[in-house]
């Protein structure tokens, strides 16, 4: 019985050590900054590079000024550096639920498309609005590096004619990205190995004499 408890304790400890949860991979949010870029029927984005571990994307957030709250639909996107269309899109947020001229930290979930992001890979995190005015705030100057090794390229862009055109240098959109790290294969192998060892130990303990 004592051996069984020790085995189970080891399994729980290893599982806890290798448990993964959603976390903020990178954030450029600076509530003291009040310069903004107008979103009006266009897509604005900032270049980012994922750190040295792959992740599953959970949500994208932007700090936005609501100039016009009359049914403006805002949507977050993720582009790779090859495709002319987004590889991932969020559900839209209708600004009519917020007060006009208010500042909002908006989190876009309900992501569809590719949410598995490769390590050490470049992407564009972006936001768009339909044909009424809103502004996404900028952080200037900013070239973020997070504790997870994610970086921005320090600029923001407008997506037009299937390409990204520099819209402003020395500034990035105010955004944050939440994602869940993908455990390394070695972690799974260790858990399976101890699990097999534990099962063998329990069988030996229960074997009738």
C-alpha positions as CSV (number, residue, x, y, z in Angstrom):
1,X,0.0,0.0,0.0
2,X,2.8,2.3,0.9
3,X,4.5,1.6,-2.5
4,X,1.2,2.4,-4.3
5,X,0.9,5.8,-2.6
6,X,4.5,6.7,-3.4
7,X,3.9,5.8,-7.1
8,X,0.7,7.8,-7.2
9,X,2.4,10.8,-5.5
10,X,5.2,10.7,-8.1
11,X,2.6,10.6,-11.0
12,X,0.7,13.6,-9.5
13,X,3.9,15.6,-8.9
14,X,5.1,15.0,-12.5
15,X,1.7,15.8,-13.9
16,X,1.6,19.1,-12.0
17,X,5.1,20.0,-13.1
18,X,4.2,19.5,-16.7
19,X,0.7,20.9,-16.6
20,X,0.1,23.8,-19.0
21,X,-2.3,26.6,-18.8
22,X,-3.2,29.6,-20.9
23,X,-1.0,32.7,-20.3
24,X,-0.2,36.0,-21.8
25,X,2.5,35.4,-24.3
26,X,3.1,39.1,-25.2
27,X,1.5,42.4,-24.3
28,X,2.1,45.9,-25.6
29,X,-0.8,47.4,-23.6
30,X,0.1,50.9,-22.2
31,X,-3.0,52.6,-20.9
32,X,-1.1,55.9,-20.6
33,X,-0.7,56.2,-24.4
34,X,-3.4,58.0,-26.3
35,X,-2.2,58.2,-29.9
36,X,-4.3,56.1,-32.2
37,X,-4.7,54.8,-35.7
38,X,-8.2,55.0,-37.2
39,X,-9.8,51.7,-38.3
40,X,-12.2,52.4,-41.1
41,X,-12.8,49.5,-43.5
42,X,-9.2,48.4,-43.3
43,X,-7.0,45.9,-41.6
44,X,-4.2,47.2,-39.3
45,X,-1.5,44.9,-38.0
46,X,1.8,44.5,-36.2
47,X,4.5,42.0,-36.9
48,X,5.2,39.5,-34.2
49,X,7.6,36.5,-33.8
50,X,6.6,33.5,-31.6
51,X,9.1,32.4,-29.0
52,X,11.0,29.1,-29.1
53,X,8.1,27.0,-28.1
54,X,4.9,26.2,-30.1
55,X,1.5,27.3,-28.6
56,X,-2.2,27.0,-29.2
57,X,-3.7,30.5,-29.6
58,X,-6.6,31.2,-27.2
59,X,-7.5,34.9,-27.6
60,X,-6.3,38.2,-28.9
61,X,-7.0,41.5,-27.2
62,X,-6.7,45.2,-28.3
63,X,-7.0,48.5,-26.5
64,X,-9.5,50.5,-28.6
65,X,-11.1,54.0,-28.5
66,X,-14.7,53.8,-29.5
67,X,-15.2,56.9,-31.7
68,X,-18.5,55.7,-33.1
69,X,-20.5,53.1,-31.3
70,X,-23.2,52.7,-34.0
71,X,-22.9,49.1,-34.9
72,X,-19.2,49.1,-35.7
73,X,-18.0,45.5,-35.9
74,X,-14.4,44.9,-34.9
75,X,-12.7,41.6,-35.7
76,X,-9.2,40.3,-34.7
77,X,-7.1,38.3,-37.1
78,X,-3.8,36.5,-37.4
79,X,-1.9,36.3,-40.7
80,X,1.2,34.4,-41.6
81,X,3.8,36.0,-43.8
82,X,2.8,34.0,-46.9
83,X,-1.0,34.0,-47.1
84,X,-3.0,37.0,-48.4
85,X,-5.9,36.0,-46.2
86,X,-5.9,35.5,-42.4
87,X,-5.1,32.1,-41.1
88,X,-7.2,32.8,-38.0
89,X,-10.2,35.1,-37.3
90,X,-12.1,35.9,-34.1
91,X,-15.8,36.4,-33.5
92,X,-16.8,40.1,-34.1
93,X,-17.4,42.6,-31.3
94,X,-20.2,45.1,-31.8
95,X,-19.2,48.5,-30.4
96,X,-22.8,49.5,-29.9
97,X,-22.6,47.8,-26.5
98,X,-20.1,50.4,-25.3
99,X,-20.3,54.1,-24.6
100,X,-19.3,56.5,-27.4
101,X,-15.8,58.0,-26.9
102,X,-14.9,55.4,-24.4
103,X,-11.7,53.4,-24.1
104,X,-12.0,49.7,-24.1
105,X,-9.8,46.7,-23.6
106,X,-11.5,44.2,-25.9
107,X,-10.8,40.5,-25.9
108,X,-11.6,38.6,-29.1
109,X,-12.3,34.9,-28.6
110,X,-14.3,32.3,-30.6
111,X,-11.2,31.8,-32.9
112,X,-11.6,29.9,-36.1
113,X,-8.9,28.7,-38.4
114,X,-5.3,27.8,-37.5
115,X,-4.7,28.4,-33.8
116,X,-1.6,26.2,-33.6
117,X,1.4,28.6,-33.9
118,X,4.8,27.3,-34.7
119,X,7.9,28.3,-32.7
120,X,10.3,30.9,-34.0
121,X,7.8,31.9,-36.7
122,X,6.6,35.4,-37.9
123,X,3.0,36.4,-38.0
124,X,0.9,39.6,-38.1
125,X,-1.6,40.2,-35.4
126,X,-4.3,42.5,-36.8
127,X,-7.7,44.2,-36.2
128,X,-10.3,45.5,-38.6
129,X,-13.5,47.4,-38.5
130,X,-16.3,48.0,-41.0
131,X,-17.1,51.3,-42.5
132,X,-17.5,53.4,-39.4
133,X,-14.8,55.0,-37.2
134,X,-13.0,53.5,-34.3
135,X,-9.4,53.8,-33.3
136,X,-6.9,51.2,-32.1
137,X,-4.3,52.7,-29.7
138,X,-0.6,52.7,-30.4
139,X,2.4,52.4,-28.2
140,X,5.3,54.5,-29.4
141,X,8.1,53.7,-29.5
142,X,7.8,50.0,-28.8
143,X,9.6,46.8,-29.7
144,X,8.4,44.3,-27.1
145,X,10.1,41.2,-26.0
146,X,8.2,39.0,-23.6
147,X,9.3,36.5,-20.9
148,X,8.3,33.8,-23.4
149,X,10.7,35.1,-26.0
150,X,8.0,36.6,-28.2
151,X,8.9,39.9,-30.0
152,X,7.3,42.6,-32.2
153,X,9.0,44.2,-35.1
154,X,8.3,47.7,-33.7
155,X,6.0,48.9,-36.6
156,X,2.4,48.7,-37.7
157,X,1.0,48.1,-41.1
158,X,-2.1,48.3,-43.3
159,X,-3.2,45.2,-45.2
160,X,-4.1,46.2,-48.8
161,X,-4.1,44.5,-52.1
162,X,-2.9,41.2,-50.5
163,X,0.2,42.8,-49.1
164,X,1.3,44.6,-45.9
165,X,2.3,48.2,-46.4
166,X,4.1,50.1,-43.7
167,X,1.6,52.4,-42.0
168,X,3.8,53.8,-39.2
169,X,7.3,53.1,-38.0
170,X,8.5,53.1,-34.4
171,X,5.0,52.2,-33.0
172,X,3.0,49.1,-32.6
173,X,-0.7,48.4,-32.0
174,X,-1.7,48.0,-28.4
175,X,-2.5,44.3,-28.1
176,X,-2.0,41.2,-26.0
177,X,-2.1,37.5,-27.0
178,X,-3.1,34.7,-24.7
179,X,-2.1,31.1,-25.6
180,X,-1.4,27.7,-24.2
181,X,2.1,26.3,-24.5
182,X,2.4,22.9,-26.1
183,X,4.2,20.4,-23.9
184,X,7.4,19.0,-25.3
185,X,7.3,15.4,-26.4
186,X,9.8,14.5,-23.7
187,X,7.3,15.5,-21.1
188,X,4.7,13.1,-22.5
189,X,7.3,10.3,-22.7
190,X,8.2,10.9,-19.0
191,X,4.6,10.8,-17.9
192,X,3.9,7.6,-19.9
193,X,7.1,6.0,-18.6
194,X,6.2,6.6,-15.0
195,X,2.6,5.6,-15.6
196,X,3.8,2.2,-17.0
197,X,6.1,1.8,-14.0
198,X,3.3,2.6,-11.6
199,X,0.9,0.1,-13.3
200,X,3.5,-2.6,-13.0
201,X,4.2,-1.8,-9.4
202,X,0.5,-1.9,-8.5
203,X,0.1,-5.3,-10.3
204,X,3.0,-6.7,-8.3
205,X,1.6,-5.5,-5.1
206,X,-1.8,-7.0,-5.8
207,X,-0.4,-10.3,-7.0
208,X,-1.7,-13.1,-4.7
209,X,1.0,-14.9,-2.7
